[in-house]
């Protein structure tokens, strides 16, 4: 399964072929890490942190960070955040 199969990416997104390297779930969330080959950035490392809302079952937030090296050798870092219901954590 590709990382891109897990998330809805807009049309401006670069393609990424990769794999999930670690999935750790806890009672209050978890962490998903992955690594892949992105067209512009070469090898990219991704980390998504999941946190449940203890007051509302099935609700929580996700924060993510992706890092890669661009064609000029610069470190590029991107961040994301999402919140909502039924994130697959109960």
Backbone atoms as SQL, in Angstrom:
CREATE TABLE atoms (id INTEGER PRIMARY KEY, chain TEXT, resi INTEGER, resn TEXT, atom TEXT, x REAL, y REAL, z REAL);
INSERT INTO atoms VALUES
  (1, 'A', 1, 'UNK', 'N', 0.852, -1.178, 0.000),
  (2, 'A', 1, 'UNK', 'CA', 0.000, 0.000, 0.000),
  (3, 'A', 1, 'UNK', 'C', 0.896, 1.239, 0.000),
  (4, 'A', 2, 'UNK', 'N', 0.590, 2.187, -0.843),
  (5, 'A', 2, 'UNK', 'CA', 1.321, 3.448, -0.893),
  (6, 'A', 2, 'UNK', 'C', 0.788, 4.396, 0.175),
  (7, 'A', 3, 'UNK', 'N', 1.660, 5.235, 0.696),
  (8, 'A', 3, 'UNK', 'CA', 1.256, 6.249, 1.678),
  (9, 'A', 3, 'UNK', 'C', 0.119, 7.096, 1.109),
  (10, 'A', 4, 'UNK', 'N', 0.173, 7.404, -0.193),
  (11, 'A', 4, 'UNK', 'CA', -0.856, 8.252, -0.805),
  (12, 'A', 4, 'UNK', 'C', -2.228, 7.604, -0.785),
  (13, 'A', 5, 'UNK', 'N', -2.304, 6.283, -0.613),
  (14, 'A', 5, 'UNK', 'CA', -3.604, 5.620, -0.513),
  (15, 'A', 5, 'UNK', 'C', -4.304, 5.948, 0.799),
  (16, 'A', 6, 'UNK', 'N', -3.566, 6.443, 1.792),
  (17, 'A', 6, 'UNK', 'CA', -4.139, 6.720, 3.105),
  (18, 'A', 6, 'UNK', 'C', -4.704, 8.127, 3.231),
  (19, 'A', 7, 'UNK', 'N', -4.350, 9.023, 2.319),
  (20, 'A', 7, 'UNK', 'CA', -4.724, 10.424, 2.465),
  (21, 'A', 7, 'UNK', 'C', -5.244, 10.969, 1.146),
  (22, 'A', 8, 'UNK', 'N', -6.124, 11.934, 1.217),
  (23, 'A', 8, 'UNK', 'CA', -6.657, 12.603, 0.043),
  (24, 'A', 8, 'UNK', 'C', -5.741, 13.777, -0.280),
  (25, 'A', 9, 'UNK', 'N', -4.975, 13.685, -1.365),
  (26, 'A', 9, 'UNK', 'CA', -4.047, 14.737, -1.753),
  (27, 'A', 9, 'UNK', 'C', -4.640, 15.552, -2.888),
  (28, 'A', 10, 'UNK', 'N', -4.365, 16.864, -2.890),
  (29, 'A', 10, 'UNK', 'CA', -4.906, 17.712, -3.955),
  (30, 'A', 10, 'UNK', 'C', -4.089, 17.542, -5.235),
  (31, 'A', 11, 'UNK', 'N', -4.529, 18.154, -6.316),
  (32, 'A', 11, 'UNK', 'CA', -3.887, 18.006, -7.622),
  (33, 'A', 11, 'UNK', 'C', -2.483, 18.578, -7.686),
  (34, 'A', 12, 'UNK', 'N', -2.120, 19.492, -6.788),
  (35, 'A', 12, 'UNK', 'CA', -0.799, 20.100, -6.800),
  (36, 'A', 12, 'UNK', 'C', 0.246, 19.254, -6.087),
  (37, 'A', 13, 'UNK', 'N', -0.142, 18.153, -5.502),
  (38, 'A', 13, 'UNK', 'CA', 0.785, 17.327, -4.724),
  (39, 'A', 13, 'UNK', 'C', 1.760, 16.598, -5.647),
  (40, 'A', 14, 'UNK', 'N', 2.973, 16.431, -5.156),
  (41, 'A', 14, 'UNK', 'CA', 3.951, 15.622, -5.875),
  (42, 'A', 14, 'UNK', 'C', 3.647, 14.156, -5.630),
  (43, 'A', 15, 'UNK', 'N', 4.010, 13.319, -6.570),
  (44, 'A', 15, 'UNK', 'CA', 3.754, 11.894, -6.386),
  (45, 'A', 15, 'UNK', 'C', 4.753, 11.311, -5.384),
  (46, 'A', 16, 'UNK', 'N', 4.321, 10.266, -4.705),
  (47, 'A', 16, 'UNK', 'CA', 5.164, 9.614, -3.707),
  (48, 'A', 16, 'UNK', 'C', 4.882, 8.121, -3.736),
  (49, 'A', 17, 'UNK', 'N', 5.892, 7.350, -4.043),
  (50, 'A', 17, 'UNK', 'CA', 5.807, 5.897, -3.958),
  (51, 'A', 17, 'UNK', 'C', 6.593, 5.505, -2.723),
  (52, 'A', 18, 'UNK', 'N', 5.974, 4.768, -1.819),
  (53, 'A', 18, 'UNK', 'CA', 6.696, 4.411, -0.607),
  (54, 'A', 18, 'UNK', 'C', 6.002, 3.336, 0.180),
  (55, 'A', 19, 'UNK', 'N', 6.447, 3.182, 1.403),
  (56, 'A', 19, 'UNK', 'CA', 5.839, 2.181, 2.270),
  (57, 'A', 19, 'UNK', 'C', 5.788, 2.687, 3.700),
  (58, 'A', 20, 'UNK', 'N', 4.860, 2.135, 4.430),
  (59, 'A', 20, 'UNK', 'CA', 4.755, 2.424, 5.856),
  (60, 'A', 20, 'UNK', 'C', 5.852, 1.635, 6.549),
  (61, 'A', 21, 'UNK', 'N', 6.642, 2.319, 7.367),
  (62, 'A', 21, 'UNK', 'CA', 7.757, 1.655, 8.043),
  (63, 'A', 21, 'UNK', 'C', 7.455, 1.319, 9.492),
  (64, 'A', 22, 'UNK', 'N', 6.462, 1.978, 10.082),
  (65, 'A', 22, 'UNK', 'CA', 6.130, 1.703, 11.480),
  (66, 'A', 22, 'UNK', 'C', 4.720, 2.194, 11.781),
  (67, 'A', 23, 'UNK', 'N', 3.976, 1.405, 12.541),
  (68, 'A', 23, 'UNK', 'CA', 2.656, 1.799, 13.042),
  (69, 'A', 23, 'UNK', 'C', 2.615, 1.429, 14.512),
  (70, 'A', 24, 'UNK', 'N', 2.423, 2.426, 15.359),
  (71, 'A', 24, 'UNK', 'CA', 2.333, 2.201, 16.802),
  (72, 'A', 24, 'UNK', 'C', 1.060, 2.869, 17.296),
  (73, 'A', 25, 'UNK', 'N', 0.145, 2.077, 17.842),
  (74, 'A', 25, 'UNK', 'CA', -1.084, 2.621, 18.410),
  (75, 'A', 25, 'UNK', 'C', -1.046, 2.475, 19.921),
  (76, 'A', 26, 'UNK', 'N', -1.550, 3.498, 20.598),
  (77, 'A', 26, 'UNK', 'CA', -1.660, 3.488, 22.052),
  (78, 'A', 26, 'UNK', 'C', -3.109, 3.774, 22.418),
  (79, 'A', 27, 'UNK', 'N', -3.415, 3.770, 23.694),
  (80, 'A', 27, 'UNK', 'CA', -4.782, 4.063, 24.134),
  (81, 'A', 27, 'UNK', 'C', -5.225, 5.476, 23.771),
  (82, 'A', 28, 'UNK', 'N', -4.280, 6.407, 23.629),
  (83, 'A', 28, 'UNK', 'CA', -4.653, 7.797, 23.351),
  (84, 'A', 28, 'UNK', 'C', -4.168, 8.303, 21.992),
  (85, 'A', 29, 'UNK', 'N', -3.827, 7.405, 21.071),
  (86, 'A', 29, 'UNK', 'CA', -3.414, 7.846, 19.742),
  (87, 'A', 29, 'UNK', 'C', -2.431, 6.895, 19.107),
  (88, 'A', 30, 'UNK', 'N', -1.360, 7.467, 18.563),
  (89, 'A', 30, 'UNK', 'CA', -0.349, 6.628, 17.946),
  (90, 'A', 30, 'UNK', 'C', 0.522, 7.402, 16.987),
  (91, 'A', 31, 'UNK', 'N', 1.411, 6.663, 16.322),
  (92, 'A', 31, 'UNK', 'CA', 2.344, 7.239, 15.364),
  (93, 'A', 31, 'UNK', 'C', 2.444, 6.325, 14.149),
  (94, 'A', 32, 'UNK', 'N', 2.427, 6.931, 12.969),
  (95, 'A', 32, 'UNK', 'CA', 2.628, 6.209, 11.717),
  (96, 'A', 32, 'UNK', 'C', 3.819, 6.855, 11.020),
  (97, 'A', 33, 'UNK', 'N', 4.810, 6.053, 10.644),
  (98, 'A', 33, 'UNK', 'CA', 5.955, 6.585, 9.910),
  (99, 'A', 33, 'UNK', 'C', 6.053, 5.891, 8.563),
  (100, 'A', 34, 'UNK', 'N', 6.633, 6.597, 7.612),
  (101, 'A', 34, 'UNK', 'CA', 6.797, 6.045, 6.282),
  (102, 'A', 34, 'UNK', 'C', 7.993, 6.650, 5.584),
  (103, 'A', 35, 'UNK', 'N', 8.353, 6.026, 4.495),
  (104, 'A', 35, 'UNK', 'CA', 9.467, 6.494, 3.688),
  (105, 'A', 35, 'UNK', 'C', 9.142, 6.204, 2.241),
  (106, 'A', 36, 'UNK', 'N', 9.494, 7.136, 1.370),
  (107, 'A', 36, 'UNK', 'CA', 9.193, 6.912, -0.027),
  (108, 'A', 36, 'UNK', 'C', 10.063, 7.730, -0.940),
  (109, 'A', 37, 'UNK', 'N', 9.863, 7.542, -2.232),
  (110, 'A', 37, 'UNK', 'CA', 10.595, 8.272, -3.247),
  (111, 'A', 37, 'UNK', 'C', 9.650, 9.285, -3.880),
  (112, 'A', 38, 'UNK', 'N', 9.904, 10.560, -3.625),
  (113, 'A', 38, 'UNK', 'CA', 9.101, 11.647, -4.194),
  (114, 'A', 38, 'UNK', 'C', 9.824, 12.191, -5.425),
  (115, 'A', 39, 'UNK', 'N', 9.080, 12.586, -6.420),
  (116, 'A', 39, 'UNK', 'CA', 9.663, 13.009, -7.689),
  (117, 'A', 39, 'UNK', 'C', 10.693, 14.121, -7.536),
  (118, 'A', 40, 'UNK', 'N', 10.390, 15.163, -6.804),
  (119, 'A', 40, 'UNK', 'CA', 11.286, 16.313, -6.687),
  (120, 'A', 40, 'UNK', 'C', 12.281, 16.171, -5.547),
  (121, 'A', 41, 'UNK', 'N', 11.918, 15.463, -4.487),
  (122, 'A', 41, 'UNK', 'CA', 12.716, 15.468, -3.266),
  (123, 'A', 41, 'UNK', 'C', 13.492, 14.189, -3.009),
  (124, 'A', 42, 'UNK', 'N', 13.490, 13.238, -3.908),
  (125, 'A', 42, 'UNK', 'CA', 14.201, 11.986, -3.661),
  (126, 'A', 42, 'UNK', 'C', 13.553, 11.237, -2.511),
  (127, 'A', 43, 'UNK', 'N', 14.369, 10.689, -1.618),
  (128, 'A', 43, 'UNK', 'CA', 13.841, 9.959, -0.469),
  (129, 'A', 43, 'UNK', 'C', 13.208, 10.927, 0.517),
  (130, 'A', 44, 'UNK', 'N', 11.973, 10.654, 0.897),
  (131, 'A', 44, 'UNK', 'CA', 11.226, 11.494, 1.828),
  (132, 'A', 44, 'UNK', 'C', 10.835, 10.649, 3.030),
  (133, 'A', 45, 'UNK', 'N', 10.976, 11.227, 4.223),
  (134, 'A', 45, 'UNK', 'CA', 10.567, 10.572, 5.465),
  (135, 'A', 45, 'UNK', 'C', 9.326, 11.292, 5.987),
  (136, 'A', 46, 'UNK', 'N', 8.317, 10.513, 6.397),
  (137, 'A', 46, 'UNK', 'CA', 7.050, 11.062, 6.877),
  (138, 'A', 46, 'UNK', 'C', 6.739, 10.533, 8.267),
  (139, 'A', 47, 'UNK', 'N', 6.188, 11.394, 9.102),
  (140, 'A', 47, 'UNK', 'CA', 5.714, 10.985, 10.423),
  (141, 'A', 47, 'UNK', 'C', 4.353, 11.618, 10.661),
  (142, 'A', 48, 'UNK', 'N', 3.377, 10.802, 11.049),
  (143, 'A', 48, 'UNK', 'CA', 2.046, 11.285, 11.405),
  (144, 'A', 48, 'UNK', 'C', 1.771, 10.885, 12.847),
  (145, 'A', 49, 'UNK', 'N', 1.426, 11.869, 13.673),
  (146, 'A', 49, 'UNK', 'CA', 1.088, 11.631, 15.075),
  (147, 'A', 49, 'UNK', 'C', -0.417, 11.768, 15.255),
  (148, 'A', 50, 'UNK', 'N', -1.021, 10.776, 15.882),
  (149, 'A', 50, 'UNK', 'CA', -2.462, 10.746, 16.113),
  (150, 'A', 50, 'UNK', 'C', -2.728, 10.905, 17.597),
  (151, 'A', 51, 'UNK', 'N', -3.728, 11.703, 17.933),
  (152, 'A', 51, 'UNK', 'CA', -4.079, 11.933, 19.336),
  (153, 'A', 51, 'UNK', 'C', -5.591, 11.947, 19.461),
  (154, 'A', 52, 'UNK', 'N', -6.123, 11.095, 20.323),
  (155, 'A', 52, 'UNK', 'CA', -7.570, 11.066, 20.522),
  (156, 'A', 52, 'UNK', 'C', -8.006, 12.182, 21.462),
  (157, 'A', 53, 'UNK', 'N', -9.281, 12.551, 21.355),
  (158, 'A', 53, 'UNK', 'CA', -9.885, 13.501, 22.280),
  (159, 'A', 53, 'UNK', 'C', -10.505, 12.677, 23.405),
  (160, 'A', 54, 'UNK', 'N', -9.989, 12.770, 24.629),
  (161, 'A', 54, 'UNK', 'CA', -10.511, 11.932, 25.708),
  (162, 'A', 54, 'UNK', 'C', -11.962, 12.238, 26.082),
  (163, 'A', 55, 'UNK', 'N', -12.474, 13.400, 25.668),
  (164, 'A', 55, 'UNK', 'CA', -13.844, 13.775, 26.019),
  (165, 'A', 55, 'UNK', 'C', -14.867, 13.365, 24.961),
  (166, 'A', 56, 'UNK', 'N', -14.413, 13.064, 23.727),
  (167, 'A', 56, 'UNK', 'CA', -15.329, 12.700, 22.647),
  (168, 'A', 56, 'UNK', 'C', -14.780, 11.447, 21.947),
  (169, 'A', 57, 'UNK', 'N', -15.371, 10.282, 22.208),
  (170, 'A', 57, 'UNK', 'CA', -14.895, 9.046, 21.577),
  (171, 'A', 57, 'UNK', 'C', -14.932, 9.127, 20.050),
  (172, 'A', 58, 'UNK', 'N', -13.888, 8.624, 19.399),
  (173, 'A', 58, 'UNK', 'CA', -13.819, 8.626, 17.946),
  (174, 'A', 58, 'UNK', 'C', -13.338, 9.925, 17.343),
  (175, 'A', 59, 'UNK', 'N', -13.050, 10.932, 18.158),
  (176, 'A', 59, 'UNK', 'CA', -12.603, 12.226, 17.655),
  (177, 'A', 59, 'UNK', 'C', -11.146, 12.431, 18.045),
  (178, 'A', 60, 'UNK', 'N', -10.404, 13.139, 17.194),
  (179, 'A', 60, 'UNK', 'CA', -9.013, 13.411, 17.525),
  (180, 'A', 60, 'UNK', 'C', -8.358, 14.311, 16.503),
  (181, 'A', 61, 'UNK', 'N', -7.036, 14.440, 16.636),
  (182, 'A', 61, 'UNK', 'CA', -6.260, 15.258, 15.718),
  (183, 'A', 61, 'UNK', 'C', -5.111, 14.436, 15.144),
  (184, 'A', 62, 'UNK', 'N', -4.623, 14.875, 13.983),
  (185, 'A', 62, 'UNK', 'CA', -3.459, 14.281, 13.364),
  (186, 'A', 62, 'UNK', 'C', -2.517, 15.403, 12.966),
  (187, 'A', 63, 'UNK', 'N', -1.264, 15.288, 13.347),
  (188, 'A', 63, 'UNK', 'CA', -0.245, 16.214, 12.878),
  (189, 'A', 63, 'UNK', 'C', 0.778, 15.411, 12.096),
  (190, 'A', 64, 'UNK', 'N', 1.341, 16.024, 11.089),
  (191, 'A', 64, 'UNK', 'CA', 2.297, 15.308, 10.259),
  (192, 'A', 64, 'UNK', 'C', 3.470, 16.173, 9.864),
  (193, 'A', 65, 'UNK', 'N', 4.600, 15.514, 9.638),
  (194, 'A', 65, 'UNK', 'CA', 5.806, 16.176, 9.168),
  (195, 'A', 65, 'UNK', 'C', 6.427, 15.319, 8.075),
  (196, 'A', 66, 'UNK', 'N', 6.827, 15.964, 6.998),
  (197, 'A', 66, 'UNK', 'CA', 7.547, 15.291, 5.928),
  (198, 'A', 66, 'UNK', 'C', 8.844, 16.025, 5.660),
  (199, 'A', 67, 'UNK', 'N', 9.926, 15.281, 5.435),
  (200, 'A', 67, 'UNK', 'CA', 11.230, 15.894, 5.180),
  (201, 'A', 67, 'UNK', 'C', 11.893, 15.226, 3.984),
  (202, 'A', 68, 'UNK', 'N', 12.530, 16.036, 3.157),
  (203, 'A', 68, 'UNK', 'CA', 13.272, 15.517, 2.018),
  (204, 'A', 68, 'UNK', 'C', 14.324, 16.519, 1.585),
  (205, 'A', 69, 'UNK', 'N', 15.181, 16.098, 0.681),
  (206, 'A', 69, 'UNK', 'CA', 16.239, 16.954, 0.147),
  (207, 'A', 69, 'UNK', 'C', 15.875, 17.290, -1.299),
  (208, 'A', 70, 'UNK', 'N', 15.822, 18.597, -1.628),
  (209, 'A', 70, 'UNK', 'CA', 15.461, 18.975, -2.994),
  (210, 'A', 70, 'UNK', 'C', 16.648, 18.808, -3.941),
  (211, 'A', 71, 'UNK', 'N', 16.424, 19.090, -5.230),
  (212, 'A', 71, 'UNK', 'CA', 17.462, 18.864, -6.244),
  (213, 'A', 71, 'UNK', 'C', 18.683, 19.762, -6.074),
  (214, 'A', 72, 'UNK', 'N', 18.577, 20.837, -5.270),
  (215, 'A', 72, 'UNK', 'CA', 19.716, 21.711, -4.990),
  (216, 'A', 72, 'UNK', 'C', 20.424, 21.341, -3.693),
  (217, 'A', 73, 'UNK', 'N', 19.972, 20.278, -3.021),
  (218, 'A', 73, 'UNK', 'CA', 20.610, 19.835, -1.782),
  (219, 'A', 73, 'UNK', 'C', 20.065, 20.487, -0.527),
  (220, 'A', 74, 'UNK', 'N', 18.972, 21.230, -0.635),
  (221, 'A', 74, 'UNK', 'CA', 18.377, 21.896, 0.524),
  (222, 'A', 74, 'UNK', 'C', 17.399, 20.973, 1.242),
  (223, 'A', 75, 'UNK', 'N', 17.433, 21.001, 2.568),
  (224, 'A', 75, 'UNK', 'CA', 16.457, 20.264, 3.365),
  (225, 'A', 75, 'UNK', 'C', 15.122, 20.984, 3.283),
  (226, 'A', 76, 'UNK', 'N', 14.087, 20.278, 2.894),
  (227, 'A', 76, 'UNK', 'CA', 12.733, 20.826, 2.811),
  (228, 'A', 76, 'UNK', 'C', 11.855, 20.091, 3.812),
  (229, 'A', 77, 'UNK', 'N', 11.068, 20.850, 4.576),
  (230, 'A', 77, 'UNK', 'CA', 10.203, 20.275, 5.608),
  (231, 'A', 77, 'UNK', 'C', 8.786, 20.797, 5.409),
  (232, 'A', 78, 'UNK', 'N', 7.817, 19.911, 5.462),
  (233, 'A', 78, 'UNK', 'CA', 6.413, 20.296, 5.372),
  (234, 'A', 78, 'UNK', 'C', 5.648, 19.784, 6.575),
  (235, 'A', 79, 'UNK', 'N', 4.639, 20.525, 6.991),
  (236, 'A', 79, 'UNK', 'CA', 3.826, 20.155, 8.150),
  (237, 'A', 79, 'UNK', 'C', 2.353, 20.108, 7.751),
  (238, 'A', 80, 'UNK', 'N', 1.594, 19.256, 8.413),
  (239, 'A', 80, 'UNK', 'CA', 0.155, 19.187, 8.179),
  (240, 'A', 80, 'UNK', 'C', -0.563, 18.952, 9.499),
  (241, 'A', 81, 'UNK', 'N', -1.841, 19.307, 9.515),
  (242, 'A', 81, 'UNK', 'CA', -2.663, 19.080, 10.701),
  (243, 'A', 81, 'UNK', 'C', -4.100, 18.858, 10.257),
  (244, 'A', 82, 'UNK', 'N', -4.764, 17.914, 10.895),
  (245, 'A', 82, 'UNK', 'CA', -6.169, 17.643, 10.604),
  (246, 'A', 82, 'UNK', 'C', -6.860, 17.239, 11.898),
  (247, 'A', 83, 'UNK', 'N', -8.150, 17.480, 11.954),
  (248, 'A', 83, 'UNK', 'CA', -8.933, 17.036, 13.101),
  (249, 'A', 83, 'UNK', 'C', -10.275, 16.551, 12.593),
  (250, 'A', 84, 'UNK', 'N', -10.909, 15.730, 13.387),
  (251, 'A', 84, 'UNK', 'CA', -12.216, 15.261, 12.961),
  (252, 'A', 84, 'UNK', 'C', -12.680, 14.057, 13.737),
  (253, 'A', 85, 'UNK', 'N', -13.738, 13.453, 13.228),
  (254, 'A', 85, 'UNK', 'CA', -14.352, 12.285, 13.854),
  (255, 'A', 85, 'UNK', 'C', -13.957, 11.019, 13.115),
  (256, 'A', 86, 'UNK', 'N', -14.078, 9.894, 13.825),
  (257, 'A', 86, 'UNK', 'CA', -13.858, 8.564, 13.251),
  (258, 'A', 86, 'UNK', 'C', -12.537, 8.475, 12.510),
  (259, 'A', 87, 'UNK', 'N', -11.467, 8.765, 13.214),
  (260, 'A', 87, 'UNK', 'CA', -10.137, 8.676, 12.632),
  (261, 'A', 87, 'UNK', 'C', -9.598, 7.250, 12.668),
  (262, 'A', 88, 'UNK', 'N', -10.436, 6.299, 13.010),
  (263, 'A', 88, 'UNK', 'CA', -9.977, 4.929, 13.094),
  (264, 'A', 88, 'UNK', 'C', -9.387, 4.587, 14.445),
  (265, 'A', 89, 'UNK', 'N', -9.506, 5.496, 15.399),
  (266, 'A', 89, 'UNK', 'CA', -8.988, 5.272, 16.745),
  (267, 'A', 89, 'UNK', 'C', -10.159, 5.244, 17.704),
  (268, 'A', 90, 'UNK', 'N', -10.283, 4.207, 18.477),
  (269, 'A', 90, 'UNK', 'CA', -11.365, 4.128, 19.454),
  (270, 'A', 90, 'UNK', 'C', -10.829, 3.613, 20.753);
